[in-house]
Amino acid sequence: MKNHRSPKYWEIMSPLPLVKTDFDIKKRQWKINAELKFARTIIPKLRYMHHIRAQTPEECELLATINVRSFVYMCMANVPEYVEYLKDCSFNSVFAWHKKFFQMLELSGRPKRWLLKDPSHIGHIPEILSTYPNAKFINIHRDPKESIASFCSLAKNIRSAFSKNVNPKEIGDVILDFWQHNLNKGIEAKKKLSEDQIVDISYSDFINDPLATIKNIYIRLGLDIDIQTENRMKKYLLGQNEIKKQKHIYSLEDFGLNEEKINIHLENYIMNNNF
């Protein structure tokens, strides 16, 4: 039994029919990597905005598209009515499908715990707990002046692949409003969680000393970490340090935003996290 595991990109994009042999898995990964290669030709900056390979772990937002309730669509198109719907609709059905997906993957082997990531999870803590009562949360806090600009840049580049009419200011306004709403929901929902259900960590601490930060997370959530797991983490980090990565460049001003707007709209979040 594996200790912790995340879904791989190929599993999300092409889960069925289930494959078990190494040959069939590699064949499906090859197909997905070919699709990713094409995606990088129409979204050239994707390669350094969001590192994706068929066999790498992937976030949950693509699973939410099964239920047509995902911020993926607001990245693809200017759909203000949909964004308003997304802000207040129930995500219970999203996580019902979410659970079915992981139950399907478990037919090929069940890990001790699934490790999942999606920035929009912060706005849906009650629905997550309704589906997964034993869930524990890791809330990574990044300066919103950086995270909002980064998200706007991601949305702009994705939308450029689907439309010739891309308005950066509209992207900035919609995304700032969306995350203001989501983060405020998260602040209220977190008040009902116990200390052993959630741990808050700094993005800068995680980047500067990832191993120490992760070990601290294990301790605070009451999880065991063995020497084999720690060694695998060290090996992964060494490999990442050897990869030359092109920097993702963006700024608030590119999207009609500035530090003052961020401070006003995200005042609650900024005050709660001392940014």
C-alpha positions as CSV (number, residue, x, y, z in Angstrom):
1,M,0.0,0.0,0.0
2,K,1.4,3.4,-1.0
3,N,1.5,6.0,1.8
4,H,0.3,9.2,-0.1
5,R,-0.5,9.5,-3.8
6,S,-1.9,12.1,-6.2
7,P,-3.7,11.5,-9.5
8,K,-1.4,11.6,-12.5
9,Y,-2.3,13.9,-15.4
10,W,-2.8,11.0,-17.8
11,E,-5.2,9.4,-15.3
12,I,-7.3,12.5,-15.2
13,M,-7.3,13.0,-19.0
14,S,-7.8,9.4,-20.0
15,P,-8.9,7.3,-17.1
16,L,-11.0,4.7,-18.9
17,P,-10.9,1.9,-19.7
18,L,-8.6,1.1,-16.8
19,V,-5.1,-0.1,-17.7
20,K,-2.9,-2.2,-15.5
21,T,0.0,-3.5,-17.6
22,D,3.2,-1.3,-17.9
23,F,2.9,-1.5,-21.7
24,D,-0.7,-0.2,-21.7
25,I,0.1,2.6,-19.2
26,K,3.1,3.8,-21.2
27,K,1.0,3.7,-24.4
28,R,-1.6,5.9,-22.8
29,Q,1.1,8.2,-21.4
30,W,2.6,8.5,-24.9
31,K,-0.7,9.6,-26.3
32,I,-1.2,12.2,-23.6
33,N,2.3,13.6,-24.0
34,A,1.7,14.0,-27.7
35,E,-1.5,16.0,-26.9
36,L,0.5,18.1,-24.4
37,K,3.2,18.8,-27.1
38,F,0.4,20.1,-29.4
39,A,-1.0,22.2,-26.5
40,R,2.4,23.8,-26.0
41,T,2.5,24.9,-29.7
42,I,-0.8,26.9,-29.3
43,I,0.0,28.0,-25.7
44,P,3.9,28.5,-25.9
45,K,4.2,29.9,-22.4
46,L,2.5,26.9,-20.9
47,R,5.8,25.1,-20.5
48,Y,7.0,27.4,-17.8
49,M,3.6,28.6,-16.3
50,H,2.5,25.1,-15.3
51,H,4.8,22.1,-15.6
52,I,2.8,19.2,-17.0
53,R,3.7,15.7,-18.2
54,A,1.5,12.7,-18.6
55,Q,3.1,11.0,-15.6
56,T,3.3,14.0,-13.2
57,P,0.8,14.6,-10.4
58,E,-2.0,17.0,-11.4
59,E,-4.5,19.3,-9.7
60,C,-8.2,18.7,-9.2
61,E,-9.7,21.5,-11.2
62,L,-9.9,19.4,-14.3
63,L,-12.0,16.8,-12.4
64,A,-14.6,19.5,-11.7
65,T,-15.1,19.9,-15.4
66,I,-17.0,16.6,-15.3
67,N,-19.7,18.5,-13.5
68,V,-19.2,21.7,-15.6
69,R,-18.3,23.6,-12.4
70,S,-14.6,24.6,-12.7
71,F,-12.6,27.8,-13.0
72,V,-11.0,26.2,-16.0
73,Y,-13.9,27.7,-18.1
74,M,-13.3,31.2,-16.8
75,C,-9.7,30.9,-18.0
76,M,-10.9,29.8,-21.5
77,A,-13.5,32.4,-22.2
78,N,-15.1,35.7,-21.1
79,V,-18.1,34.3,-19.3
80,P,-19.1,36.7,-16.6
81,E,-22.5,35.1,-16.0
82,Y,-20.9,31.7,-15.5
83,V,-18.4,33.1,-13.0
84,E,-21.3,34.6,-11.0
85,Y,-22.9,31.2,-11.0
86,L,-19.7,29.5,-10.1
87,K,-19.2,31.7,-7.0
88,D,-22.4,30.7,-5.3
89,C,-23.5,27.3,-6.7
90,S,-23.2,24.2,-4.5
91,F,-20.2,21.9,-5.2
92,N,-21.7,18.9,-3.6
93,S,-22.3,17.2,-7.0
94,V,-18.7,18.1,-8.0
95,F,-17.3,16.2,-5.1
96,A,-19.7,13.3,-5.6
97,W,-18.1,12.8,-9.0
98,H,-14.7,13.6,-7.6
99,K,-15.1,10.7,-5.1
100,K,-16.3,8.3,-7.9
101,F,-13.2,9.2,-9.9
102,F,-10.9,8.2,-7.0
103,Q,-12.9,5.1,-6.2
104,M,-12.3,4.1,-9.8
105,L,-8.6,4.6,-9.5
106,E,-8.5,2.6,-6.3
107,L,-9.6,-0.5,-8.3
108,S,-6.0,-0.6,-9.4
109,G,-4.6,0.0,-5.9
110,R,-5.6,2.1,-2.9
111,P,-3.1,4.4,-1.2
112,K,-3.3,5.1,2.5
113,R,-4.2,8.7,1.7
114,W,-4.9,10.8,-1.4
115,L,-2.9,14.0,-1.6
116,L,-4.9,16.6,-3.6
117,K,-4.4,20.1,-4.7
118,D,-6.6,22.8,-6.2
119,P,-6.6,26.5,-5.2
120,S,-10.4,26.7,-5.5
121,H,-10.8,24.1,-2.7
122,I,-10.5,26.9,-0.2
123,G,-14.0,28.1,-1.2
124,H,-15.5,24.7,-0.8
125,I,-14.4,23.3,2.6
126,P,-17.9,22.4,3.7
127,E,-18.6,20.4,0.6
128,I,-15.2,18.6,0.8
129,L,-15.9,17.6,4.4
130,S,-19.4,16.4,3.5
131,T,-17.8,14.0,1.0
132,Y,-14.6,13.3,2.9
133,P,-15.3,13.7,6.6
134,N,-11.7,12.8,7.6
135,A,-10.1,15.3,5.2
136,K,-7.1,17.4,6.4
137,F,-6.2,20.7,4.8
138,I,-2.9,22.3,4.0
139,N,-3.4,26.0,3.2
140,I,-0.5,27.6,1.4
141,H,-0.4,31.4,1.6
142,R,1.3,33.4,-1.1
143,D,1.3,37.2,-1.3
144,P,-1.8,38.0,-3.4
145,K,0.0,40.6,-5.3
146,E,2.0,37.7,-6.8
147,S,-0.7,35.0,-6.9
148,I,-3.4,37.2,-8.5
149,A,-1.0,38.4,-11.2
150,S,0.2,34.8,-11.9
151,F,-3.4,33.6,-12.2
152,C,-4.3,36.4,-14.6
153,S,-1.3,35.6,-16.8
154,L,-2.3,31.9,-16.9
155,A,-5.9,32.9,-17.8
156,K,-4.7,35.3,-20.5
157,N,-2.4,32.7,-22.2
158,I,-5.0,30.0,-22.1
159,R,-7.7,32.2,-23.4
160,S,-5.5,33.4,-26.3
161,A,-5.6,29.8,-27.6
162,F,-9.4,29.9,-27.9
163,S,-10.1,33.5,-28.8
164,K,-8.7,36.5,-30.7
165,N,-10.6,38.9,-28.4
166,V,-8.7,38.9,-25.1
167,N,-9.1,41.8,-22.8
168,P,-6.5,41.8,-20.0
169,K,-8.3,44.3,-17.9
170,E,-11.5,42.2,-18.0
171,I,-9.5,39.2,-16.9
172,G,-8.0,41.2,-14.0
173,D,-11.3,42.4,-12.8
174,V,-13.1,39.0,-13.0
175,I,-10.2,37.1,-11.4
176,L,-9.7,39.6,-8.5
177,D,-13.5,39.5,-7.8
178,F,-13.6,35.7,-8.0
179,W,-10.7,35.2,-5.6
180,Q,-12.0,37.8,-3.2
181,H,-15.2,35.8,-2.9
182,N,-13.4,32.4,-2.6
183,L,-10.9,33.5,-0.1
184,N,-13.5,35.2,2.1
185,K,-15.6,31.9,2.1
186,G,-12.4,30.1,3.1
187,I,-11.7,32.4,6.0
188,E,-15.2,31.8,7.4
189,A,-15.1,28.0,6.8
190,K,-11.7,27.6,8.5
191,K,-13.0,29.0,11.7
192,K,-15.0,25.8,12.2
193,L,-11.9,23.5,11.7
194,S,-9.9,22.1,14.6
195,E,-6.1,22.5,14.9
196,D,-5.5,18.9,13.7
197,Q,-7.6,19.4,10.6
198,I,-5.7,22.2,9.0
199,V,-2.2,23.7,8.8
200,D,-1.3,27.1,7.4
201,I,2.1,27.5,5.7
202,S,3.9,30.3,4.0
203,Y,4.6,29.9,0.3
204,S,8.0,31.6,0.7
205,D,8.9,29.2,3.5
206,F,7.9,26.3,1.3
207,I,10.1,27.5,-1.6
208,N,13.1,28.3,0.6
209,D,13.1,25.1,2.6
210,P,10.5,22.6,1.2
211,L,11.7,19.6,3.1
212,A,11.5,21.2,6.6
213,T,8.1,22.7,5.7
214,I,6.7,19.3,4.7
215,K,8.1,17.6,7.8
216,N,6.4,20.3,9.9
217,I,3.1,19.6,8.1
218,Y,3.3,15.9,8.9
219,I,3.9,16.7,12.6
220,R,1.1,19.2,12.9
221,L,-1.4,17.0,11.1
222,G,-0.4,14.0,13.2
223,L,0.9,12.0,10.3
224,D,3.9,9.7,10.3
225,I,6.9,10.2,8.0
226,D,9.4,7.4,7.5
227,I,13.0,7.6,6.3
228,Q,12.1,6.1,2.9
229,T,9.6,8.9,2.3
230,E,12.0,11.5,3.4
231,N,14.7,10.1,1.1
232,R,12.4,10.1,-1.9
233,M,11.6,13.7,-1.2
234,K,15.3,14.6,-1.1
235,K,15.9,12.8,-4.4
236,Y,13.0,14.6,-6.0
237,L,14.3,18.0,-4.8
238,L,17.8,17.3,-6.1
239,G,16.4,16.4,-9.5
240,Q,14.3,19.6,-9.6
241,N,17.3,21.7,-8.8
242,E,19.1,20.3,-11.8
243,I,16.3,21.3,-14.2
244,K,16.8,24.7,-15.9
245,K,13.4,26.5,-15.7
246,Q,12.4,29.6,-17.6
247,K,10.8,32.2,-15.3
248,H,7.1,33.0,-15.7
249,I,7.0,36.8,-16.0
250,Y,3.9,38.8,-15.1
251,S,2.7,42.0,-13.4
252,L,-0.5,43.3,-11.9
253,E,-0.3,46.4,-14.2
254,D,-0.7,44.1,-17.3
255,F,-4.2,43.5,-16.1
256,G,-5.3,46.9,-15.0
257,L,-4.6,46.1,-11.4
258,N,-2.2,47.5,-8.8
259,E,-1.2,47.0,-5.2
260,E,-3.9,49.4,-3.9
261,K,-6.7,47.5,-5.6
262,I,-5.4,44.2,-4.2
263,N,-5.2,45.6,-0.7
264,I,-8.7,46.9,-0.9
265,H,-10.4,43.8,-2.4
266,L,-8.4,41.3,-0.4
267,E,-8.2,43.2,2.9
268,N,-9.6,40.4,5.0
269,Y,-7.2,37.8,3.6
270,I,-4.2,40.2,3.8
271,M,-4.9,41.1,7.4
272,N,-5.5,37.4,8.4
273,N,-2.1,36.4,6.9
274,N,0.1,39.5,7.6
275,F,1.0,40.3,4.0
